[in-house]
Amino acid sequence: MGNAYLAVKALLDALEVEYVIPPFCGREALRLGSLVSPEEICLPFKINMGNYLQSIERGADTVVITGSCGPCRFGEYCELQARILRRLGHDVDFIVIERPSEIGLRGLLRRLKRVAGDSGKRGAQKLNALIWAVRIMKLIDALEARAHTLAGYEQNRGECRRLLHAFRRDAQEANGPNEMAGVIRAYGRKLDAVKTDRAKAPVKIAIVGEIYTIIEPFANLYIEDRLMDYGVSTKRRLSPGWWVDNLLRSALRTPSGAHRAARGYLGLEIGGHARECIGGAVLAKEEGFDGAIQIFPMGCMPEIVSKSILPSVARDMDFPVLSLVVDEMTGEAGFVTRLEAFVDLLERRRDRGVSGR
């Protein structure tokens, strides 16, 4: 899921646990996953299955996956995926990282201990490796967020996007948390050197929706790269680091800012990240963004509910929202046409003085 694997790589490097990194998500992973998945299941499931099969070919025998709750089908991924893999003849162990509110803090710690089961490190070293991994995850989130913002102000169009792609290549070669942190700092300095024009007033778009499809570039047809090339500044609240913070909030039962912002439209937990989607759109308007794009996979129930609510948010707050649904049949040409038309709409509104600012 996006760059989440880099933080996990740093963790497992520090623990000296063997791991397998599958190829980047792409058409081959989707093809393999679609062949063995239920036809009507959502896109992330199919990509995951392709990732597993490619990893098993490279020697993987364990899958670590996060859990979910409520009506969202993601909560059933682990059971169904494990069953499919067993039917295919693959004896793969699944370790499911559930929220403390579901399995208790001790249950979560037991499962995290299983991840580090083959490590010869002492308890304090394992805890330090976990802290470092979370720190790296947040540093990567911050680096990405900064590049996506700067893209609207850069003088040389595409420079921030190229730096992000180079960062991913170099970070994958890093060995352990210290080297990974060093790569992040180096690219932070490169972003500092990007020439910008602060007199520009770029279109600013918030990206909301289902967490996997807004973070994984292949799943959303590389929408953030496309918007960077259009000179648009973007922001998404959901990230791997946000997920970790939300995991801890769930243990303390503390509502997030997005949950509070969504209360006027959706006050109940319906699964997935529906409230984050609605609240993210409301907060984007309050923060001066010009519009929001919702992205979610075909058949995602929580996001279908969000999609039915977002027109009310758009009408009440005079805030344009575009909803994009993705699956393995999504055509790139139509997707790009809708995206370009939405950016043109926001530019015309800004030129007429109708804006979130």
QUIDAGI-V457233 format. One line per field, one symbol per residue. ss: DSSP state (@ for helix, = for strand, . for the rest). phi: phi as a letter, one per 20 degrees, with the letter a starting at -180 (. if undefined). psi: psi as a letter, one per 30 degrees, with the letter a starting at -180 (. if undefined). A space follows every 10 residues. Layout:
BEGIN
ss: ???
phi: ???
psi: ???
END
This chain:
BEGIN
ss: ...@@@@@@@ @@@@@..... ......@@@@ @@@@@@.... ..@@@@@@@@ @@@@@@@... .=====.... ..@@@@@@@@ @@@@@@@... ..=====..@ @@@@@@@@@@ @@@@@..... ..@@@@@@@@ @@@@@@@@@@ @@@@@@@@@@ ...=....@@ @@@@@@@@@@ @@@...@@@@ @@@@@@@@@@ @@...=.... ...======. @@@@@..... ..@@@@@@@. ..===....@ @@@@@@@@@@ @@....@@@@ @@........ ...@@@@@@@ @@@@@@.... =======... @@@@@@@@@@ @@@@@@@..= ======.... .@@@@@@@@@ @@@@@@@@@@ @......
phi: .megffffgf ffffeldfbc dfgggaffff fffffdegge ffgggffggf gfffffgeof cbddcedbbm fgfgfdggff fffffffend ededddeefg fecnffffff fffffegeee ffgfffffff ffffffgfff gfffffffff gfdfedgnff ffffffgfff ffefdnffff ffffffffff fgeffccfff cffdcedcpf gffeeegffd llfffffffe mdecbcfebg ffffffffff feldfeffff fegfcbeded nlcfffffff ffffffenfe acdecbfgnf fgfffgffeg gfffffdlcf cddcdcbfef efffffffff ffffgfffff fenebfe
psi: jbgefeeeee eeeefhkklk jllkkaeeee eeeefflkef lleeeeeeee eeeeeefggk gkkkklaala fkfeffeeee eeeeeeffgj ikkkjjjlkf fegleeeeee eeeeegegkg lleeeeeeee eeeeeeeeee eeeeeeeeef fffkejkfee eeeeeeeeee effkjleeee eeeeeefeee eefkkljffl ilkkkkklak eeffejeeeg hheeeeeeff gkklkkekle eeeeeeeeee efhkkleeee ffefejfljg lbheeeeeee eeeeefgglf lkkkkllkgj eefeeeefee eeeeeeghjk kkkkkkafgk keeeeeeeee eeeeeeeeee ffgjlf.
END
